[in-house]
Amino acid sequence: MRESNYWLRLIKAVVDKVYDVKELEWLTNESSELKRILGSIVQKSGAK
């Protein structure tokens, strides 16, 4: 998820000046939320 979030933010930064990036913003937010959810699951499971 961290890598997906990175690439989405990178794409958004590149095309932000040219295109409407509402969908990219939505995808980035979803990716961040999933990253937090998965991180929380890993933390609570005790996995390292």
Sequence and secondary structure as in RCSB ss.txt:
>XXXX:A:sequence
MRESNYWLRLIKAVVDKVYDVKELEWLTNESSELKRILGSIVQKSGAK
>XXXX:A:secstr
 HHHHHHHHHHHHHHTTTS  HHHHHHHHHHHHHHHHHHHHHHHHT  
